[in-house]
Amino acid sequence: MVRKSTNRKMMLGHKLKQSRRMPLLAMLRTHRRLSQNKFRREWRSKKIKKTD
């Protein structure tokens, strides 16, 4: 059984928050110039580099 270190767990939580969609209000405020989150990640294809 593998245990996550505190640093790794915090980093994974940070990446999880980053991977959310852009808020609709931000899209409306910028008249859709900003429409995508550049940090968005698909868990199957783009993996997180393992740093511990």
N, CA and C atoms as a LAMMPS dump frame, in Angstrom:
ITEM: TIMESTEP
0
ITEM: NUMBER OF ATOMS
156
ITEM: BOX BOUNDS ff ff ff
-5.0000000000000000e+02 5.0000000000000000e+02
-5.0000000000000000e+02 5.0000000000000000e+02
-5.0000000000000000e+02 5.0000000000000000e+02
ITEM: ATOMS id mol type element x y z
1 1 1 N 0.839 -1.176 0
2 1 2 C 0 0 0
3 1 3 C 0.89 1.247 0
4 2 1 N 0.608 2.149 -0.912
5 2 2 C 1.418 3.365 -1.04
6 2 3 C 0.727 4.502 -0.298
7 3 1 N 1.508 5.211 0.501
8 3 2 C 0.967 6.359 1.214
9 3 3 C 1.468 7.637 0.563
10 4 1 N 0.567 8.614 0.427
11 4 2 C 0.956 9.899 -0.139
12 4 3 C 1.578 10.758 0.949
13 5 1 N 2.653 11.441 0.591
14 5 2 C 3.225 12.39 1.531
15 5 3 C 2.327 13.629 1.563
16 6 1 N 2.48 14.454 2.567
17 6 2 C 1.653 15.659 2.693
18 6 3 C 1.879 16.6 1.52
19 7 1 N 3.148 16.742 1.11
20 7 2 C 3.455 17.633 -0.015
21 7 3 C 2.787 17.153 -1.296
22 8 1 N 2.86 15.86 -1.546
23 8 2 C 2.252 15.294 -2.769
24 8 3 C 0.736 15.452 -2.74
25 9 1 N 0.134 15.237 -1.593
26 9 2 C -1.311 15.348 -1.471
27 9 3 C -1.776 16.788 -1.694
28 10 1 N -1.008 17.746 -1.16
29 10 2 C -1.347 19.15 -1.367
30 10 3 C -1.186 19.544 -2.838
31 11 1 N -0.154 19.01 -3.494
32 11 2 C 0.066 19.31 -4.903
33 11 3 C -1.054 18.736 -5.76
34 12 1 N -1.496 17.529 -5.442
35 12 2 C -2.591 16.913 -6.194
36 12 3 C -3.894 17.687 -6.006
37 13 1 N -4.125 18.18 -4.79
38 13 2 C -5.311 19.005 -4.551
39 13 3 C -5.253 20.304 -5.32
40 14 1 N -4.06 20.89 -5.415
41 14 2 C -3.876 22.132 -6.176
42 14 3 C -4.156 21.899 -7.654
43 15 1 N -3.669 20.787 -8.2
44 15 2 C -3.898 20.452 -9.609
45 15 3 C -5.379 20.177 -9.863
46 16 1 N -6.051 19.593 -8.887
47 16 2 C -7.475 19.322 -9.023
48 16 3 C -8.27 20.62 -9.113
49 17 1 N -7.891 21.6 -8.294
50 17 2 C -8.558 22.904 -8.343
51 17 3 C -8.268 23.624 -9.656
52 18 1 N -7.032 23.482 -10.153
53 18 2 C -6.649 24.139 -11.402
54 18 3 C -7.406 23.569 -12.595
55 19 1 N -7.792 22.322 -12.509
56 19 2 C -8.379 21.63 -13.649
57 19 3 C -9.865 21.936 -13.84
58 20 1 N -10.424 22.798 -13.032
59 20 2 C -11.839 23.139 -13.176
60 20 3 C -12.052 24.044 -14.378
61 21 1 N -13.292 24.136 -14.843
62 21 2 C -13.598 24.996 -15.987
63 21 3 C -13.534 26.464 -15.59
64 22 1 N -13.42 27.318 -16.591
65 22 2 C -13.377 28.749 -16.339
66 22 3 C -14.762 29.216 -15.885
67 23 1 N -14.839 30.129 -14.931
68 23 2 C -16.138 30.61 -14.483
69 23 3 C -16.901 31.316 -15.609
70 24 1 N -18.173 31.092 -15.662
71 24 2 C -19.01 31.682 -16.7
72 24 3 C -18.978 33.203 -16.634
73 25 1 N -18.91 33.737 -15.417
74 25 2 C -18.863 35.186 -15.244
75 25 3 C -17.617 35.786 -15.903
76 26 1 N -16.496 35.072 -15.838
77 26 2 C -15.261 35.557 -16.468
78 26 3 C -15.411 35.594 -17.986
79 27 1 N -16.099 34.606 -18.536
80 27 2 C -16.325 34.593 -19.984
81 27 3 C -17.224 35.747 -20.409
82 28 1 N -18.27 35.985 -19.64
83 28 2 C -19.194 37.063 -19.975
84 28 3 C -18.539 38.427 -19.832
85 29 1 N -17.718 38.591 -18.801
86 29 2 C -17.084 39.878 -18.555
87 29 3 C -16.092 40.248 -19.659
88 30 1 N -15.438 39.248 -20.261
89 30 2 C -14.44 39.517 -21.291
90 30 3 C -15.021 39.34 -22.694
91 31 1 N -16.336 39.202 -22.799
92 31 2 C -17.011 39.01 -24.095
93 31 3 C -16.408 37.83 -24.856
94 32 1 N -16.158 36.75 -24.121
95 32 2 C -15.662 35.462 -24.637
96 32 3 C -14.257 35.512 -25.221
97 33 1 N -13.492 36.56 -24.942
98 33 2 C -12.083 36.554 -25.359
99 33 3 C -11.341 35.489 -24.562
100 34 1 N -11.677 35.361 -23.287
101 34 2 C -11.159 34.272 -22.46
102 34 3 C -12.263 33.228 -22.376
103 35 1 N -12.043 32.097 -23.009
104 35 2 C -13.097 31.086 -22.979
105 35 3 C -12.604 29.74 -22.489
106 36 1 N -11.274 29.568 -22.395
107 36 2 C -10.745 28.289 -21.957
108 36 3 C -9.756 28.476 -20.828
109 37 1 N -9.673 27.463 -19.988
110 37 2 C -8.706 27.437 -18.899
111 37 3 C -7.446 26.749 -19.421
112 38 1 N -6.304 27.463 -19.421
113 38 2 C -5.093 26.873 -19.983
114 38 3 C -4.512 25.771 -19.101
115 39 1 N -4.969 25.673 -17.855
116 39 2 C -4.474 24.625 -16.956
117 39 3 C -5.368 23.389 -16.968
118 40 1 N -6.4 23.369 -17.794
119 40 2 C -7.332 22.249 -17.842
120 40 3 C -6.595 20.979 -18.236
121 41 1 N -6.907 19.873 -17.596
122 41 2 C -6.176 18.625 -17.801
123 41 3 C -7.157 17.471 -17.846
124 42 1 N -6.954 16.554 -18.789
125 42 2 C -7.777 15.354 -18.893
126 42 3 C -7.001 14.207 -18.257
127 43 1 N -7.548 13.558 -17.286
128 43 2 C -6.8 12.602 -16.46
129 43 3 C -6.322 11.38 -17.233
130 44 1 N -6.989 11.038 -18.348
131 44 2 C -6.545 9.865 -19.096
132 44 3 C -5.31 10.157 -19.943
133 45 1 N -5.286 11.335 -20.558
134 45 2 C -4.227 11.601 -21.541
135 45 3 C -3.042 12.384 -20.992
136 46 1 N -3.282 13.401 -20.186
137 46 2 C -2.192 14.243 -19.716
138 46 3 C -1.916 13.959 -18.243
139 47 1 N -0.792 13.316 -17.973
140 47 2 C -0.449 12.92 -16.619
141 47 3 C 0.365 14.001 -15.916
142 48 1 N 0.317 13.997 -14.603
143 48 2 C 1.087 14.932 -13.784
144 48 3 C 2.466 14.326 -13.55
145 49 1 N 3.5 15.14 -13.684
146 49 2 C 4.847 14.644 -13.44
147 49 3 C 5.002 14.308 -11.966
148 50 1 N 5.612 13.178 -11.695
149 50 2 C 5.778 12.727 -10.308
150 50 3 C 6.993 13.399 -9.679
151 51 1 N 6.741 14.285 -8.731
152 51 2 C 7.82 14.919 -7.991
153 51 3 C 7.523 14.747 -6.509
154 52 1 N 8.445 14.226 -5.783
155 52 2 C 8.21 13.979 -4.356
156 52 3 C 9.357 14.371 -3.501
